[in-house]
Amino acid sequence: MPEFSWPDRSQVPTPEAVERGWSATVAALPPGSRVRGQVVGRQPFGVFLLLDGVPDAIGLAEISAMPHHMELPLVGATVSGEVIWHADRNRQVRIRLDEWRPAD
């Protein structure tokens, strides 16, 4: 498998499903919400996630929230994090992964 990959279209909701479910996604996952999901795509700018319990949502954990010494999780990994923003333009739930949080 290459280092970077886009999500396999057969694994993610259709753009139409994401659009139809966007209001429900935003209501179900306000900023600060805890989420868990599976990495389904990996790009130099971050990872795409399928979020547990929200079938018509796509999460994106961007490297802007990743410490310099960390690496992107691999496709297939299960990760947890916190919703930090909703990107209305492309209907993505922005997430900061727990493994990227600074140690207290």
C-alpha angles and dihedrals in degrees: 000000000000119000091248128037140163117236114277104251090225090062101049133063116265118260088249092054091048090050094048092048098042097102091049091046093052091047093048096045112040118173109286093036117136115236139180127197151145125267107241101166137024126201133165089259097051147297131293117225138199104217121223113245095010105082097177096051134096119201126204124198105194125205089237085080094044122097113239094245094055130086132218115266115251126255108274095030118130112227138177131211151133130281107243103170147353116234101210093182094066100015097243129147107224114219138189108212119229091233088060095054116110115253113258 
